[in-house]
Amino acid sequence: MNMPSHDAQREMEQRALRNVRGLVDRMEDADRLDARKQRRMLAGLVGGIAIAIAILVAIAIYRSRTPSGEVVLPPPASAPAAPAR
Protein backbone atom coordinates (compact mmCIF):
# COMPACT_ATOMS: atom_id res chain seq x y z
CA MET A 1 0.00 0.00 0.00
CA ASN A 2 1.24 3.41 -0.91
CA MET A 3 0.95 5.83 1.99
CA PRO A 4 0.38 9.44 1.03
CA SER A 5 2.94 11.92 2.21
CA HIS A 6 2.23 14.11 5.20
CA ASP A 7 1.67 17.14 2.97
CA ALA A 8 -0.89 15.33 0.84
CA GLN A 9 -2.62 14.01 3.95
CA ARG A 10 -2.68 17.48 5.46
CA GLU A 11 -4.13 18.99 2.28
CA MET A 12 -6.89 16.36 2.18
CA GLU A 13 -7.73 17.11 5.82
CA GLN A 14 -7.80 20.86 5.09
CA ARG A 15 -10.09 20.32 2.09
CA ALA A 16 -12.42 18.13 4.17
CA LEU A 17 -12.53 20.77 6.91
CA ARG A 18 -13.33 23.49 4.34
CA ASN A 19 -16.14 21.34 2.95
CA VAL A 20 -17.56 20.78 6.42
CA ARG A 21 -17.29 24.49 7.20
CA GLY A 22 -19.11 25.29 3.95
CA LEU A 23 -21.92 22.89 4.88
CA VAL A 24 -22.20 24.40 8.36
CA ASP A 25 -22.35 27.92 6.87
CA ARG A 26 -25.13 26.88 4.48
CA MET A 27 -27.10 25.26 7.31
CA GLU A 28 -26.72 28.38 9.48
CA ASP A 29 -27.90 30.58 6.59
CA ALA A 30 -30.93 28.35 6.06
CA ASP A 31 -31.72 28.50 9.79
CA ARG A 32 -31.46 32.31 9.75
CA LEU A 33 -33.81 32.51 6.78
CA ASP A 34 -36.30 30.18 8.50
CA ALA A 35 -36.22 32.28 11.66
CA ARG A 36 -36.76 35.45 9.61
CA LYS A 37 -39.74 33.85 7.81
CA GLN A 38 -41.24 32.78 11.12
CA ARG A 39 -40.89 36.31 12.55
CA ARG A 40 -42.57 37.78 9.46
CA MET A 41 -45.39 35.27 9.66
CA LEU A 42 -45.91 35.98 13.36
CA ALA A 43 -45.90 39.74 12.74
CA GLY A 44 -48.45 39.32 9.95
CA LEU A 45 -50.65 37.16 12.13
CA VAL A 46 -50.51 39.60 15.06
CA GLY A 47 -51.19 42.51 12.70
CA GLY A 48 -54.14 40.73 11.14
CA ILE A 49 -55.63 39.94 14.53
CA ALA A 50 -55.16 43.57 15.62
CA ILE A 51 -56.91 44.82 12.48
CA ALA A 52 -59.79 42.36 12.98
CA ILE A 53 -60.22 43.46 16.60
CA ALA A 54 -60.15 47.13 15.56
CA ILE A 55 -62.85 46.48 12.96
CA LEU A 56 -65.03 44.64 15.47
CA VAL A 57 -64.65 47.47 18.02
CA ALA A 58 -65.50 50.06 15.37
CA ILE A 59 -68.63 48.12 14.40
CA ALA A 60 -69.68 47.77 18.04
CA ILE A 61 -69.21 51.50 18.65
CA TYR A 62 -71.12 52.38 15.48
CA ARG A 63 -74.03 50.09 16.39
CA SER A 64 -74.22 51.39 19.95
CA ARG A 65 -74.54 55.00 18.72
CA THR A 66 -77.07 54.25 16.00
CA PRO A 67 -80.74 54.39 17.07
CA SER A 68 -82.29 50.97 17.24
CA GLY A 69 -85.35 52.03 15.25
CA GLU A 70 -87.56 51.60 18.26
CA VAL A 71 -89.86 54.56 18.91
CA VAL A 72 -90.92 55.22 22.49
CA LEU A 73 -94.06 57.34 22.77
CA PRO A 74 -94.97 59.07 26.01
CA PRO A 75 -98.31 58.17 27.54
CA PRO A 76 -101.17 60.49 26.58
CA ALA A 77 -101.60 63.50 28.82
CA SER A 78 -105.32 63.03 29.29
CA ALA A 79 -107.38 60.12 28.14
CA PRO A 80 -110.68 61.06 26.49
CA ALA A 81 -113.73 60.09 28.50
CA ALA A 82 -115.53 57.03 27.32
CA PRO A 83 -119.00 57.84 25.92
CA ALA A 84 -121.84 56.95 28.25
CA ARG A 85 -124.42 54.49 27.02
C-alpha positions as CSV (number, residue, x, y, z in Angstrom):
1,M,0.0,0.0,0.0
2,N,1.2,3.4,-0.9
3,M,0.9,5.8,2.0
4,P,0.4,9.4,1.0
5,S,2.9,11.9,2.2
6,H,2.2,14.1,5.2
7,D,1.7,17.1,3.0
8,A,-0.9,15.3,0.8
9,Q,-2.6,14.0,4.0
10,R,-2.7,17.5,5.5
11,E,-4.1,19.0,2.3
12,M,-6.9,16.4,2.2
13,E,-7.7,17.1,5.8
14,Q,-7.8,20.9,5.1
15,R,-10.1,20.3,2.1
16,A,-12.4,18.1,4.2
17,L,-12.5,20.8,6.9
18,R,-13.3,23.5,4.3
19,N,-16.1,21.3,2.9
20,V,-17.6,20.8,6.4
21,R,-17.3,24.5,7.2
22,G,-19.1,25.3,3.9
23,L,-21.9,22.9,4.9
24,V,-22.2,24.4,8.4
25,D,-22.4,27.9,6.9
26,R,-25.1,26.9,4.5
27,M,-27.1,25.3,7.3
28,E,-26.7,28.4,9.5
29,D,-27.9,30.6,6.6
30,A,-30.9,28.3,6.1
31,D,-31.7,28.5,9.8
32,R,-31.5,32.3,9.8
33,L,-33.8,32.5,6.8
34,D,-36.3,30.2,8.5
35,A,-36.2,32.3,11.7
36,R,-36.8,35.4,9.6
37,K,-39.7,33.9,7.8
38,Q,-41.2,32.8,11.1
39,R,-40.9,36.3,12.5
40,R,-42.6,37.8,9.5
41,M,-45.4,35.3,9.7
42,L,-45.9,36.0,13.4
43,A,-45.9,39.7,12.7
44,G,-48.5,39.3,10.0
45,L,-50.7,37.2,12.1
46,V,-50.5,39.6,15.1
47,G,-51.2,42.5,12.7
48,G,-54.1,40.7,11.1
49,I,-55.6,39.9,14.5
50,A,-55.2,43.6,15.6
51,I,-56.9,44.8,12.5
52,A,-59.8,42.4,13.0
53,I,-60.2,43.5,16.6
54,A,-60.2,47.1,15.6
55,I,-62.9,46.5,13.0
56,L,-65.0,44.6,15.5
57,V,-64.6,47.5,18.0
58,A,-65.5,50.1,15.4
59,I,-68.6,48.1,14.4
60,A,-69.7,47.8,18.0
61,I,-69.2,51.5,18.6
62,Y,-71.1,52.4,15.5
63,R,-74.0,50.1,16.4
64,S,-74.2,51.4,19.9
65,R,-74.5,55.0,18.7
66,T,-77.1,54.2,16.0
67,P,-80.7,54.4,17.1
68,S,-82.3,51.0,17.2
69,G,-85.3,52.0,15.2
70,E,-87.6,51.6,18.3
71,V,-89.9,54.6,18.9
72,V,-90.9,55.2,22.5
73,L,-94.1,57.3,22.8
74,P,-95.0,59.1,26.0
75,P,-98.3,58.2,27.5
76,P,-101.2,60.5,26.6
77,A,-101.6,63.5,28.8
78,S,-105.3,63.0,29.3
79,A,-107.4,60.1,28.1
80,P,-110.7,61.1,26.5
81,A,-113.7,60.1,28.5
82,A,-115.5,57.0,27.3
83,P,-119.0,57.8,25.9
84,A,-121.8,56.9,28.2
85,R,-124.4,54.5,27.0
